């Protein structure tokens, strides 16, 4: 973000942040002179409805590819992942 601001010759930074735990903490952002505006908890899906479909689609594809790999590569793949196949059915 800093690199883009310098490139565009912009001096002020405002960052919209949701309540996801993966974000940097507020103190770190303040130290970088970034103004944070927090959106209300659990509103990301309302503000970004496409995210739900895109993420769900990616999860489905990932699970399908993983299952196909486990089924078609059999024991070799299970040993490489160190995960018994029966554990997938318990979730």
Protein Blocks (a to p, Z undefined) as FASTA:
>chain_A
ZZmmmmnopabdcddddfbfkbccfklmmmnopacddddehklmmmmmmlmmmmmmmmmm
mmmmmmmmmmmnmmmlmmmnopafklmmmZZ
